């Protein structure tokens, strides 16, 4: 459910730009970035850390993007978790946003001394997700983490 709102916004944005023949740089000027906040990220983080054992946030909760959650689950392979979540229509990524697509840790991860990234996944929230969507996301994460842990 993470990124459901973002996916719709991207589709709406593409349609808007095509209809008006606008460049992305022109559109950026009219986007309301004020709606991006920490609520959805913090809601999911609190739910996950309260409901799933052996998980932790990468980095600090302060001084990070307000709609980004990079979290690790001990004892699972992140690629397997992302695949299961994908089957549940949940968009997540492995690796950090600053090194997406690479199997190596990013310079940022190296700089903070983080090297164990094989069990970490990243979510990005649009901040348009409903509480119901967030709750469903949390249940899907929990179910899939438990499935992978029981499978090994």
C-alpha positions as CSV (number, residue, x, y, z in Angstrom):
1,X,0.0,0.0,0.0
2,X,3.0,2.3,0.4
3,X,3.2,4.4,-2.8
4,X,-0.4,3.8,-3.8
5,X,-1.1,7.5,-3.5
6,X,2.2,8.3,-5.1
7,X,1.5,6.0,-8.1
8,X,-1.8,7.8,-8.7
9,X,-0.1,11.2,-8.3
10,X,2.5,10.2,-10.9
11,X,-0.2,9.1,-13.3
12,X,-2.2,12.3,-12.7
13,X,1.0,14.4,-13.1
14,X,1.9,12.8,-16.4
15,X,-1.6,13.3,-17.7
16,X,-1.5,17.0,-16.5
17,X,1.8,17.6,-18.1
18,X,0.8,16.0,-21.4
19,X,-2.5,17.9,-21.5
20,X,-0.8,21.2,-20.9
21,X,2.5,20.5,-22.7
22,X,4.4,21.5,-19.6
23,X,7.9,20.6,-18.7
24,X,8.5,18.9,-15.3
25,X,10.5,21.9,-14.1
26,X,7.4,24.1,-14.7
27,X,5.2,21.6,-12.9
28,X,7.5,21.5,-9.9
29,X,6.7,25.2,-9.2
30,X,3.0,24.4,-8.7
31,X,3.3,21.1,-6.6
32,X,2.3,21.5,-2.9
33,X,5.3,20.0,-1.1
34,X,3.8,21.3,2.2
35,X,1.7,18.1,2.4
36,X,4.8,15.9,2.8
37,X,5.2,15.1,6.5
38,X,6.4,12.4,8.8
39,X,3.1,11.1,10.0
40,X,2.7,8.1,7.7
41,X,6.3,7.1,8.0
42,X,6.2,7.3,11.8
43,X,2.9,5.5,12.0
44,X,4.3,2.5,10.0
45,X,7.6,2.5,11.9
46,X,5.8,2.5,15.2
47,X,3.5,-0.3,14.1
48,X,6.3,-2.4,12.7
49,X,8.6,-2.0,15.7
50,X,5.8,-2.8,18.1
51,X,4.5,-5.8,16.1
52,X,7.6,-7.4,14.6
53,X,10.6,-8.6,16.6
54,X,14.2,-8.1,15.5
55,X,13.7,-5.1,13.3
56,X,15.4,-1.7,13.3
57,X,15.5,1.6,11.5
58,X,18.5,2.4,9.5
59,X,19.8,5.8,10.7
60,X,18.1,8.2,13.1
61,X,14.5,9.2,13.0
62,X,15.6,12.8,13.0
63,X,17.5,14.4,10.1
64,X,16.0,12.2,7.3
65,X,13.5,12.6,4.6
66,X,10.0,12.9,6.1
67,X,8.4,10.3,3.8
68,X,11.2,7.7,3.7
69,X,11.5,4.5,5.8
70,X,14.5,2.3,5.5
71,X,14.1,-0.7,7.9
72,X,15.9,-4.0,8.5
73,X,14.4,-7.3,9.5
74,X,16.9,-9.7,11.1
75,X,16.9,-13.2,9.7
76,X,15.3,-12.5,6.3
77,X,16.6,-11.7,2.8
78,X,15.4,-8.3,1.7
79,X,15.0,-9.4,-2.0
80,X,12.7,-12.2,-0.9
81,X,10.6,-9.8,1.2
82,X,10.4,-7.3,-1.6
83,X,9.2,-10.1,-3.9
84,X,6.5,-11.2,-1.5
85,X,5.4,-7.7,-0.9
86,X,5.2,-7.1,-4.7
87,X,2.8,-10.1,-4.9
88,X,0.7,-8.2,-2.3
89,X,0.8,-5.0,-4.5
90,X,3.2,-3.3,-2.1
91,X,6.0,-1.3,-3.6
92,X,9.3,-1.5,-1.7
93,X,13.0,-1.4,-2.6
94,X,16.2,-2.9,-1.4
95,X,19.1,-0.7,-0.9
96,X,19.2,3.0,-0.1
97,X,17.7,5.6,-2.4
98,X,21.0,7.1,-3.1
99,X,22.4,3.9,-4.5
100,X,19.3,2.3,-6.0
101,X,20.0,-0.6,-8.4
102,X,23.4,-1.4,-7.0
103,X,24.2,-4.4,-4.8
104,X,26.9,-2.4,-3.0
105,X,26.1,-0.1,-0.1
106,X,26.0,3.6,-1.0
107,X,28.6,6.1,0.1
108,X,26.0,7.4,2.6
109,X,25.6,4.0,4.2
110,X,29.4,3.5,4.3
111,X,29.8,7.0,5.9
112,X,27.4,6.1,8.8
113,X,29.2,2.7,9.2
114,X,26.3,0.6,7.9
115,X,27.3,-2.5,6.1
116,X,24.6,-5.2,6.8
117,X,22.0,-4.2,4.3
118,X,21.0,-7.6,3.0
119,X,17.9,-7.6,5.2
120,X,16.8,-4.0,4.7
121,X,14.0,-2.6,2.6
122,X,12.9,1.0,1.8
123,X,9.5,2.5,1.6
124,X,8.6,5.9,0.3
125,X,5.2,7.4,1.3
126,X,3.2,9.9,-0.7
127,X,1.5,11.2,2.5
128,X,-1.8,10.6,0.8
129,X,-2.2,7.0,2.2
130,X,-5.2,6.5,4.4
131,X,-5.0,5.0,7.9
132,X,-6.7,1.9,6.5
133,X,-4.0,1.6,3.8
134,X,-1.2,2.0,6.4
135,X,-2.8,-0.7,8.6
136,X,-3.0,-3.0,5.6
137,X,0.6,-2.3,4.7
138,X,1.7,-3.1,8.3
139,X,-0.2,-6.4,8.3
140,X,1.3,-7.4,5.0
141,X,4.8,-6.6,6.1
142,X,4.3,-8.5,9.4
143,X,2.8,-11.5,7.6
144,X,5.5,-11.7,5.0
145,X,8.4,-11.2,7.5
146,X,6.9,-14.1,9.6
147,X,6.5,-16.2,6.5
148,X,10.1,-15.8,5.6
149,X,11.4,-16.4,9.1
150,X,9.3,-19.6,9.4
151,X,10.5,-20.8,6.1
152,X,14.2,-20.9,6.8
